[in-house]
Amino acid sequence: MSAHDATPVDVHEAGHSHGSRRSYLIGFALSAALTAIPFWLAMTGVLESGATAILVVLLAFVQIVVHTIFFLHVNTKAEGGWMLMAFVFTAVMILIVISGSLWIMYHLHGNMMPPPLDAAPPAKM
């Protein structure tokens, strides 16, 4: 029997924990609930459409956090905190790219639209 065979199933060779069955079941239950609630809200129409949209987006962000913690195991202990730092850096870069793209598209739409048909032609000099 080798030394590798003697290690527990939930610990990686480098000593990193992969999570227990309990943590995976908690993550699964939370993910299922965070999927079912927005589906129920959208299908039943118990709230106004604007409130439903906001709640669905908020629950989507909560579900991202649940997946990150329970399935990706990103926390302050993993890799000495560097994994969390890389995740935060990636999230900030994505936020910058998306917000910058939306800002550029908004200004392109405003600056590149043709003038209205009933507008007077520009004066000749």
N, C-alpha and C positions, 0 to 999 in steps of 0.2 A: 504494500500500500504506500503510495507516494504522499508527500507532504501536501500536495494539492487536494488529494482526496479527503484529507482530514479537516479542511476548512469548511465552515458553515456555508450554506447555500446563499444566504443573503449578504455575504461579504465578498467584495472583489479581491483579487490578488494583491492589489495595492493597499487594501485595508479600507476602501470606501464602501459604505453601506448602500445597498440597493433598495432598502425598504422592506417592510414585513408584509405578510398577507393582510394584516389588519389595516395598514396604511393604504394599501392598494384598494381594499374594499371600501374604506372611507372615501377615498378619491373617486371611486366608481359611483358610489351613492350620491356624492355631491355633484358629480358631473351629470348623472342622470336627472337629478332634481333641477339643476341649472339648465338643462335642456327642456325638460317637461314644462316648467313654469312659463317660459316665454311662448312655447307652443300653445299652451292652454290660454294664455292671455291673447294671443293673436287669433286663435280659432273661436273663442267665445265672445270677444269684443266687450269685456266687462269694463274696460277703461276707454277713454277717448283715444283716438289714433295717435296723437302727439305724445300722450303719456305712455301709451304702450310702446312706442318706438324708443323713447328715452329709457324705459325700464328694461327693454330687451337689450339695448346697447350696454347698460350698466351691468346686467347679468352676464353678458358676454365677456366683459372685462373681469368680472369675478371668476368666471369659468377659466379664463386664461391664467389667473393666479392659482386656481386649484390645480390645473394641469401642470403648471410650473413647479409647484411644491410637491404634489403627490406622485407625479409620474416622471418628471424630469429631474427631481431631487435637487433643485436649485435652492440653496439656502446659504446662510453665512458660514456654515461649517465646511461645506464642500470645497475642496481645493484651497483651503485657507481663505475663503471669501472671494477668490479671484473669479470663480464661476459666476457669482452674483454680480460682481463688478462688470464682467463681460456681458452679462445679460442686460444690465442697466445701460451700458454703453450702446449696445445694439438697439434697445428700445428708444434711446434718445436720437440715434442716427435715423431710425425709421420715422420718428416723429418729425425731424427736421426735413427729411426728404418729402414726406407726404404734405406737410404744411407749406413747404416751399413750392411744391408742384401745384397745389391748389391756389396759392397766391399768384403764381405766374399765369395759370390758366384764367383766373379772374381778370387780371389786368390785360391779358391778350384779348379776351372777349370784349372788354370795354374799349380797347384801343384799335382793334381790327375790324370792328363792325362797320358796315357801309352806312353812310348817312341815310336818313329817312328819304323816301321818294318825294315827299312834298317839300323838301328843303330847297331853298334857292341856291343856284349854282354860285360858286365863288366869283367875286368881282374881278374883272380883268384890269390890268394896269396899263 
